[in-house]
Amino acid sequence: MTKQLSDIPVSVLDLATIRQGNTIAQAFENSLDLARHADRLGYKRYWLAEHHNMESIASAATSVLIGYIANGTKRIRVGSGGIMLPNHAPLIIAEQFGTLEALFPGRIDLGIGRAPGTDPITSMALRRNLKGGVDEFPNDVIELLEYFAPRNPTALVRAIPGEGMAVPVWLLGSSTYSAQLAAMLGLCFAFASHFAPHHLFDALKIYKENFKHSLYQERAYAMACVNVIVGETDEEAEHLSTSFKMLALGLIKNQRKPLQPPVQSMATIWNAAEEAAVQQMMQYSFIGSKSSVKNKLQSFITSTGVEELMVTTHLYDHEKRIKSYEMLSDLFSKS
């Protein structure tokens, strides 16, 4: 039977986006306000992504921000989408998320990624050296899982807090690599199709066909993240999306500025090659009125067969962003 949008959970990915003319503190306040609305509207998770050295993103200290959001909400699960494990010792992450789980039991998720979430120079600053980087990722994941295992008083190194805590661990990916590892370890898998669309179907196929049930997960469980902007009309949504398009263009040109206000036309801002590159990156972006977005999202769910959908929405106007999530929630609400 074909899954309907109302049949699957829908979640939120946030980067604590810094808007032009606003402060980092305002970005955090807006994230908490959005999380409270998401909690009320029935979204399942609210995840924050680790990035560094980017003027548009304030979620670098991801674990700290997760605590801030979890403390200000009631029901919604809060987690990382993701923690970039090559930047950290697995023990530190186990202790941080063990602490969060102790503070907010049953509401914490740990999504981990293999990329550094930044440039090579900043990666060096984070780790002081490149030993233990992406090539050690599978071993680091296994070490992290072991820290969450049941209490073992004989272990030489224990995560306290962390030990024996049922913190769900997800693997995040933008290629087939993490799909294979998630399948082998029997973990949930989330694909970053909101910025890396190319390997989505290959990754989902590899994950589902090779999944091995584990202590962590009985069945394969895949989530895909997409960009969504819902407006009162198709025209309003397209206008509002120019802020997102300028943000994406900045990533392509390595000119990462705070989120800009929308503009009437992108024609003078990008050339044909840049427009094509942005459109390619934005392949899984669903922009329009409620009816337009509903049809596009339903087609995406039908074609991918994902168990959960995660959405991220880059809008300059905070109230318009909240309104977009409100209108989107009308599409999956079961009430």
N, C-alpha and C positions, 0 to 999 in steps of 0.2 A: 504493500500500500504506500502511495506517495505521501511523504511527510508534508504537513502544512505548517505555515509560519507559526500558527497558534499551538502546534504540537511540540515545539522544541523550546528550550530555554534561550533567552536572549540576554547578553551581558554587555558591559561597557569597558572599553579601553581608554584610559586617560593618560596624557603625558604632562599634566599640569602646565598647559601651554601658556607662555608669556606673551601677552599682547603688546603691540606697539603703544607706548604711552602709559603702560601699567607697570606695577611693581611685582616682584616675585611674591611678596606677601599677598597681593591681590590674586595672583594665580592660585595660590593655595586656598584662599577663601572661596574662589570660584569652584575649585575642585570639590571642596567639602559641600558647597551648596548643590552642585550637580549630583554628588553622591547621595545626598539626602532625598533629592527628587527621584533618582533612580531607585532608591530603596522603597519609596512610596509607590512608584509606578510598576513595581513587580519585576525589575531586572534582577537576574540571578547573581551576577558577580560585578565587582568594580575593581578592575586591575590597573596598576600603574607600571609604567615602563622605565627601566633604567637607561639613561643616556647621560653622557658627560660632554662638557665643553661645547654646548650648543645654546645660543642666545634665546632660542625659542622654547626650550624645555627646562622645567624646574624640578623634575622628578629624579634627580641624581641620587639623593639619599633615600632610596625607594623604601627601605624598611621603616624608616622614621615616618615617612608620609603615609604608609599603610596604617601605622598605629594611629595617626592623626585622623584618618578617614574612618577607621573602624570605631574609634572612640565617639565619633560624631554621628554614627548611624546605628540602626537597631537590628535589622534582619539580614541585609545583603552581605554576601561573602566578599571579602576584600583580600586582594593578593597582588602578585607581581606578574606582569606580562611583558618582560620578565626580569628576573635577576640574571645578569650576565655572569655566569659562574666563572669564566676565566679570569675575571677581575678580583676574585675573592677566594680565600681559603674555605673549603667546604664546612669546616668546623664552625667558622664565624657565622655562616648562613644558617646552619642548624641551630645555633644558639639564638640568633636573632628571631628566626621564625618559631622556635620553641617558646621564646618569650612572648611573641605575639599570640601564639595559640593558647598559652596560659592566661593571658589577659582577655582574650576574646575567643573562648572555646567554641569549636565547631564552625568558625566563620573565616578561617584563614586558608588561603591557597598559596602554593609556591610554584610558580611557573619559572623555569630556568631556560636560558638560551646559551648558545655556543659562541655567538659573536660578542665582541667587546662592547658594542654599543657606542663606539667612538672611533677616533682616528688613532693610528699607531703611536704617535708621540704621547697622546693622553693615556693610551693603554700602558705605556712604559711608566708614566707618572703614577698611575694607579697601583701597579704591581712592582715598580722599581726595576724589574727585569721581565723578560718574556718567557722565562722558564715556567712550565705549568700552564701554558696557554691553551689554545683550542685543541691541540693534538692530545692533550691529557683529559679532554672533556669526558669521555666515557668512564675513565677511572674516577674522576672527580664526582660524577653523578652517583656511582656506586658507593663511594665513600660517604657522600651526603646521605644516601638512603640508609646506610648502616648506622649513622648517628641517630636516626629516628627509630631504629629497631628497639624491641623490648629491652628493658633494663638488663644490663650485663655488668655486674660488679667487678668482674675480673678483667674487663677491658682496660687497657692502659690509658686510652683517651676516650672520654665520654662527653657528650653534649648535655650540659645541665644549665638551663632547661633545654629540652629537645628530645632527650631519650624517652622512648615509649609513647611519643605523641603522634597522633594520627593526622599529620599535616599532609594533605594531598599534594603530590609532586607531579607536575606536568612538564613535558618537554615541548619547547617551542621551536619552530623551524621556519626557514624560508627556502629550504631545498629538501632533497630526499634524505639527507644525512640523519637528521634527528628523527625522521619518520621511522627509519630502520632501527635506530636505537630504542625509541619508545616502544616499538613492536617487540623487540627482543627482551626488554625489561618488564613489559606488561604495564606500561604507564599510559595515562591520558596524553593526547597529542593536540597541539594547537598550531595552526599554520597561519603565517603572517601574509595573507593574500592582500592585505590593505596596502602594502608597498612592494611586495615581491610576488607577482601573480603567476610567473612562468611555470613553476613546478607544482602548482596546487594539486592537479588531478593525479600526477605521478606519485606525489607524496602520500595522498590519501589512499591510493591503491596499494602502495607498498605497505603502509601501516596496517590496513585492514586485512590484507592477505597474509601477513606474516605475524600478526599479533599472537603472543603467547600469554595465556592467563597467568596471573601472579597473585601474590599476597595483596597487592595494591589494587588490582583491577581484574574483574572476571571477564569482561568483554572489552573489545576495542571501543574507544570513545574519542571521537574527533570533533574539534571545533575549528572554525575558520573565522578570521577577522576581516571585516570589510569596512570601507568608508561609506557613511550614510549622511546625507543632508536632506532633511524634509522641510519644505516650505509650504506656505499657503497655496502657492501656485508653482508650476514648473518654472516660470520665469523668475519668481523670487528666489527659488532654490538655486538656479543657475547663477544669479547675481551674487548671492551669498557665497557660493562656492569659489568665487575668484580669490578669496583669501586663502583657501586651501590650495588652489592652483599656484599661487605665488609662493606658498610654503614649499610645495613639491618642486617648483622650479629652482628655488634656493638650494634644495638638497642636490639637485642635478648639477648646478653651477658651483657648488661648495660655497655659497653665500648665504649662510644660515642666520637670518634676521628674525626678530620677534614677529609674531603673526600680524599681518598688515590688514587695514580695513578693506572692505570689498571695493572694487572699481567697476566702472561702467563697461569697460572693454579690456580684454587682454591683448588686443591686437598690437599695441605699441610696446608691450612689456616683453613678449617673447617672439622669436622668429619661428619659421615653419618647423625646423629640426627640433627646437626646444619644445614646441607644442606637441609634436609627435612623441617625444620622450616622456613628457608629463602624462599624456593620454595613455601611453603604454604602461607606465607605473600605476595609473589610476584605473586599470582595467576593471577591477572589482570595486567600483565606486557607484553608488546608487543615489542619484540626485534628482529631486523632483517633488511633486505633490504627493500626498498620501497614497492616492490610487496608483500613480506611476511607480512609486517606490515599492508598493506592495507587490505589484506584478513582477518587478525585476528581482526582488528578494525571493519570491516564491520560485522563480525560475532557477535562481542560484541554489536554493535548498534542494530542489528536485534533482538538479544535475550533479550535485556533490554528495548528497546523502549524509551531510554532517549531522551529528547529534546535538550540536549547539552552535549558535551564531554569536559572535562578538562584534560590536560596532564601535567605530571611533568617528567623532564628528569635530572637525576643525572649523569653527565659526568665530569671527571676531567679536560679534555682539553676544555677550553672555546670556541675555534673556532669549535671544533667537536660538541659541544652542539648547537651552532648556526646553524651549517650545518644540524644537526638532525632536528631542527625545520623548516629549509628551505625545506628539503626533505619531511617532513610531510605535510607542507602547499601545496605542489604539489598535494597531495592526496585529499584535500578538496576544493582547489581553484575552483571557478566557472568561471574563465576567460578562 
